[in-house]
Amino acid sequence: MIRKQLYIAERQERALKRKAKALGISEAELVRRALDGVLDDAKRPRPRRLEALERFLECARAVAARGHRLPRRIRREELYEEREGRLMRR
């Protein structure tokens, strides 16, 4: 194995300790597993993600087939005005 050093935030340190303890493994092992997960993801998509993507595409196709359209086009300025109005009423 090769030794690496890195800086993590305090919240990451606390979460790392909790998760490693819950899994019954060392913090180093948890970091190695997380790193493997990220590196493996880059190589191949996860099956669950593919299933989710396929379901999303099916829904999108169904919506497109129904010819669903928004009732009107919303301008960004209208959204800002509405939000500003709500904030001013507080």
C-alpha positions as CSV (number, residue, x, y, z in Angstrom):
1,M,0.0,0.0,0.0
2,I,1.0,3.6,-0.6
3,R,0.6,6.2,2.2
4,K,-1.3,9.3,1.3
5,Q,-2.2,12.3,3.5
6,L,-5.1,14.7,2.9
7,Y,-7.0,17.4,4.7
8,I,-10.7,17.0,5.4
9,A,-13.2,19.3,7.0
10,E,-14.2,18.8,10.7
11,R,-17.7,17.7,9.7
12,Q,-16.2,15.1,7.3
13,E,-14.0,13.9,10.2
14,R,-17.0,13.4,12.5
15,A,-19.0,11.7,9.7
16,L,-16.1,9.4,8.8
17,K,-15.7,8.3,12.4
18,R,-19.4,7.6,12.8
19,K,-19.7,5.7,9.6
20,A,-16.5,3.6,10.1
21,K,-17.7,2.7,13.6
22,A,-21.2,1.8,12.3
23,L,-19.7,-0.5,9.7
24,G,-17.1,-1.9,12.0
25,I,-14.2,-1.0,9.8
26,S,-11.3,1.4,10.1
27,E,-11.5,4.9,8.8
28,A,-8.8,4.1,6.3
29,E,-10.8,1.2,4.9
30,L,-13.8,3.4,4.6
31,V,-11.8,6.0,2.7
32,R,-10.4,3.2,0.4
33,R,-13.9,1.9,-0.3
34,A,-15.2,5.4,-1.0
35,L,-12.3,6.0,-3.4
36,D,-13.0,2.7,-5.1
37,G,-16.6,3.7,-5.5
38,V,-15.7,7.0,-7.2
39,L,-13.1,5.4,-9.4
40,D,-15.4,2.5,-10.4
41,D,-18.2,4.9,-11.2
42,A,-15.9,6.7,-13.7
43,K,-15.4,3.4,-15.5
44,R,-19.0,2.1,-15.6
45,P,-22.4,3.3,-14.7
46,R,-24.1,1.6,-11.8
47,P,-27.1,-0.6,-12.7
48,R,-29.4,1.3,-10.3
49,R,-28.6,4.5,-12.1
50,L,-29.3,3.0,-15.4
51,E,-32.7,1.7,-14.1
52,A,-33.5,5.1,-12.8
53,L,-32.5,6.7,-16.1
54,E,-34.6,4.3,-18.1
55,R,-37.7,5.0,-15.9
56,F,-37.1,8.7,-16.2
57,L,-36.8,8.4,-20.0
58,E,-40.1,6.4,-20.1
59,C,-41.9,9.1,-18.2
60,A,-40.4,11.8,-20.4
61,R,-41.5,9.9,-23.5
62,A,-45.0,9.5,-22.1
63,V,-45.3,13.2,-21.3
64,A,-44.0,14.1,-24.8
65,A,-46.5,11.7,-26.4
66,R,-49.4,13.5,-24.6
67,G,-48.1,16.8,-26.0
68,H,-47.9,18.3,-22.5
69,R,-47.1,22.0,-22.6
70,L,-46.8,24.7,-20.0
71,P,-49.9,27.0,-20.0
72,R,-47.7,30.0,-20.6
73,R,-44.1,31.0,-20.7
74,I,-42.8,32.4,-17.4
75,R,-40.4,35.2,-17.4
76,R,-37.5,35.3,-15.0
77,E,-38.4,38.8,-14.0
78,E,-41.9,37.7,-12.9
79,L,-40.4,35.1,-10.6
80,Y,-38.1,37.7,-9.1
81,E,-41.0,40.1,-8.6
82,E,-43.1,37.4,-6.9
83,R,-40.3,36.4,-4.6
84,E,-39.5,40.0,-3.8
85,G,-43.2,40.6,-3.0
86,R,-43.2,37.6,-0.6
87,L,-40.0,38.8,1.1
88,M,-41.3,42.3,1.5
89,R,-44.6,41.1,3.2
90,R,-42.6,39.4,6.0
